[in-house]
Amino acid sequence: MLKLFKAFVLFCLASLNLHSATFLYDDLTTGYVSGNLVGQNGWLQTGTTATSPIQYSTDKVIVGPTGQDIYKAFTTQVVKANVSTLYTRIDFSVVTAQATGDYFFSLSDPAGSSSNFYQRLFVRSTLGGFNLGLQSTSGTGAVTVWGTSVYTLNSLLTVVVAWDMVPGGLNDTFSLYVNPVFSDRSLLTTELQSNWNSTTGTEPSTTISSLNLRQGSNTTAPTTYVEALWVGDTLLDVGVIPEPNSFSLLALGFIAIMCIETLRRRNE
């Protein structure tokens, strides 16, 4: 029976995660020591400016309003031809926000690039808390699309961005989800959607290689506490649990297998 159970579990995992990949996972609540984040677990500085280095403290990374930009290369580089949608997840809380708003998180190619920043995640203050915003990249025509939901300062959020790779140039799309509880994207409520609206900021042609944490300007940027980062090509790959129906079906399937096995043994 134990062998049967193990085989069933392996089958379930394979069924749920077929043809998928996790390109990066970083649990920032453990495995680090307090102090500068750069130099720990693959984190490196972007450029040469480090007037106020990003810090690790106890169980989180503190991304302030100004002083340093850093990056971490994916464990496995994303090849765009092999991925129709790229999912990025960031678990974080906002400590302070400012009215104009600025971005503190992005993807890039090549790793360590000082100019090619994609899928920029913004925060701005509003009455009662803050809004989230998204921008494809910089350049002519670039627009930050803001959501209307108001989130509370100092509350942990899970934000997942789905980057849909549309064939052709300058036409990829982005969808942002907050605290998703289903691995079936069709069941999720979209907080905001953004098209590729920059005419001079070109899409990465073949690969996406790293993610970035950014400290922007004292007058626009937020202060955030970041606890986890994921990049994958399914929602399961970024730690979003399957919807309850999937679990129910798997449980019923296992019960059926156990019943069949019990009947077989009785008839031997």
N, C-alpha and C positions, 0 to 999 in steps of 0.2 A: 504493500500500500504506500509506503514511503517513496519508493521509486516512482510509483504512479503519480503521487502528488508532485514530486520534483519535476517530472516530465510535463505535467499540466501547467505548473507555474512557468516553466521555460517557454511553453507554447503560448501562454497568455502574454508574456513579456514580448515575445517575438511578434505576436499579432498586433499588439498595441504600438510597437515601436518599429514597424517594418520600414526599411529603407530610410532610416533617419540617422541623424548625427548630432552630437553636441560638440560645438567648436570651441567653447570656453565655458568653464564653470569656476567661480571664485567665491567661496564662502568667507566673507570678510569678518565674520564673528569669531574666527578661530585661526590658529596657525600663523599669527603675526605678533610682533612685539611693539609696544608703544614707542612712538617716534616717527621719523620720516618714513613715508610709505615707499618712496623710491629706493630701490635696492633690495626690496623684499619680494619674494615669490614672483619675480619676472616684471615688476613695475619699473618703468624707466621714465626719464624726463623728456618732454618734448621741447626742443630748442634749448636756450641757455638761461632763461630767466627763472630765478627761484628766490624771490624776495621774501616769500612767506610759504615755505614748503607744505604740501598737503600732508596731514598727520594721520597716523593710526593711533587710536586710543581705546583700550579695553576690548571692545567688540564692534568697532565701527571705524569707517574712514571719514574724516572731517574735511569736507570740501568747502573752503571759505570763499569770500567774494573776490579775492585777488591774490596773485603771487606766484602761481606755478601751474603748468599744464603737464599731465603725465599720460602714459599709455601702457597697455599690456597687449602683447601679440596673442592672437588666437592659438590654442593648442594645435588645431588643424585649420589651415587657411580655407576660407570659403571660396569655392570655384563657382562663379555665377551660373555657368552653363549647367551645373548639376543641381541647382537649388531654384525652385520656383518662388518660394517665400522664405525669407530669413526672419526668425523670431529673436528678439532681444528682450531680456527681462532685467529690471533693476529694482531691488528692494531698498527703499530709502525713506527718510523723513525730512521735512523742510523745517529748519529752525527759524530762519528769517528769510523774508522775501522783500523785493523792492518793486515800486510801481511800474517802472519801464520794463523790467524783466530781462533775463539773459539765459543762455544755455550753459549747462554744467556737465553734459554727457553727450557723447557722439561716437560714431564709428569712423574708421579711416582706412585708406590704402594709398601707399604702402604703410606698413607699421612705422610709426615715428614721423609720419608726414606732418609738416607744419602748416599745410594749407588745404589738404583734401579731407574735410570733415563733413560727414554725412549723418542724416537722421538725428538732427540736433534736438535735444530735449530741453525745453525752456520752463522757467518758473517765474511768475510775477505775482505781486501782492494784489489782493482785492479785499473788499469789505467782508470780514469774517474769516479770512484765511488767504488762500492762493489758488490760482489757475495753472493748468499745465498747457504748454504750447509745443508745437513741432514745426521744424523747418527742414526741408530736404537737404539744402546746402546753401552756401552764400552765392553771391553773384547778381547780375542784372535780373531784376524781376523777382528775386527771392522774397518770399513772404512767410512770416511766422503765423501759422494757424493756431488760434487759441480755443481751448475748450471752455465751456460755460459752467461746468461744475465747480463748486467751491470746496476745497479740501482744507482740513484743519492743520494748523502748525503743530509740529511735534508728534504727529500720528504716522505710524508706519504704513507705507503704500507699496503695493506691488504693481509696477507698470510694465506692460508688455507692448512692444511695437512690432507690428507685422509689416515687413518691407516686401512688397510684391514686385517681383522682377518682370516687368512688362517688356516684350521684345521691341526693339527699336531704341532710339535715343531720346533722352529727356522726357520720359513718360512713365517712369516707375511711380508707384503710389505707396502711401504709408497709412496704417490704421493704428490707433492707440487705444489700449484697453487698460482699465484700472481694476485691480483686485479680481482678476478672472478666476472663475471656479469651475470651468468646464474645459476639457481638452478639445471639444468640438467647436471650432471657431464660429460656426453658424449660430450657436447658442449664446454668444457673447454680445454684450452691449458696447457699441463703439463710442468712445468718448470724443474722438475727433479723427478726421481724415485729412490728409494733405497730399496734393499732387506734386510732381516735380515741377516747380514753378520758376526755377532759375534757367535763364537762357545761356549763361556763360559758365555756370558751374556744372561741368559735365559729370555724368554718371561714371562710377568706376567701370572700366571696360571689361575686365575679366575676373578680378578677385576682390575680396574684402578681407583685411588682414588683422585689424586690431580695434580695440575700443579705447575711449579716452575719458578722463575726468579733467574738468577745466575750471579754473578760478578766473572769472572774467574781470569785471570792473567794480570798484568800491561803490559806485553809484547805481549799478543795475543788477548785479549778480546776487543770487541767493547763497545762504549757507545751508548745506545739506549734510546729513549723516547717511552714508551708504553702507549697507549690510551684506548685499549679495549681488552678483552679476552672472548672467547666463546668456549664451548665444547658441542657437540650434536651428534645425530646419523643420521642427514640429513644436507644437505647444508642449507635448510631453517632454521634449528635449530641454525645455527651459523650466521644467518642474511644475507645470500646471497639471493638476490631477485629472484623471478621466471623469467624465460625467457619471452620475450615479447609475444610469441605465447600463453603462458598460460594466461597472462592477457587479450589478445584479445579474447580468447575463453570464459573466464569468463564474459567479458563485453558483448559479443554477447549473451551469455546465459541469462544474466539479461535483456537485451533489449527484447529478445524473451518472457520472462516471463511477462514483463510490457505490451507488445502488447497483449498477450493472456488475461491478466487481464483487459485491457481497452476494448477489444472486448466483454468480458463476461459481463462487467457492462453495455455496450450499449444495449446488447440484453436482459437485465433483464426487 
